[in-house]
Amino acid sequence: MVTRHAAGTLRPRALVAMPDDPQVSLVLSSVHDALSDPHWRRAMEEEYAALLANRKWDLVPRPPGSNVVTGK
């Protein structure tokens, strides 16, 4: 793998619009806003589908007496 630094590309790449939709969404500040934005919604659905397809987690029972830390 060649990093951007090793390749001499020190600046981050510019945002590129999706081929079928020329609009680029801004970074949103709430989950509600993200869920109502079609670009973010599609990105979240694609990421979730990839996690399921790659079997990145398994649902297991909680051990007795353990505390569950939630993720947001």
Secondary structure by P-SEA (a helix, b strand, c coil): ccccccccccccccccccccccccccccccaaaaaacaaaaaaaaaaaaaaaaaccbbbbcccccbbbbbcc
